[in-house]
Amino acid sequence: MAGSEKRQRSAAIGVRLTSEERAELDRRADAAGLSASAYLRACGLGDAGPRAARTPPVAKQEMVRILGQLGKIGSNLNQLARAVNRGADPNGLADDIKAAVVAIAEIHADATRALGRVPAEKTSGLDMREGAP
């Protein structure tokens, strides 16, 4: 048997849509932060259901940009790790490591804003000064 034995919704209804209608339904459901099924329940019954978690709409272009930034940082960190494995002095790489930490903090703030939240003003806690604990 597919699904949970505790599932309460057992009746299904089929609806035929054009591809344009389906795209519009998906767009509206996404804007409401709901699945298509939960959106249709909300429209038809006035309630999306107890487990229909509303997710904040995320700007896809912003998330694509953030993923690009993460890829660049991953590449930079890989180069730093290679340098250390080849015997480079990690203290000589402090500026590069600081730059990576700053970039990660910027990505965190960007992702937080994309989710509709206000990023916290925080320092990284990573102190690269010589002799720092």
Secondary structure, DSSP 8 states (H G I E B T S, - for coil): --S-TT------------HHHHHHHHHHHHHHTS-HHHHHHHHHHS---TT--------HHHHHHHHHHHHHHHHHHHHHHHHHHTT--GGGGHHHHHHHHHHHHHHHHHHHHHTT------------STT--
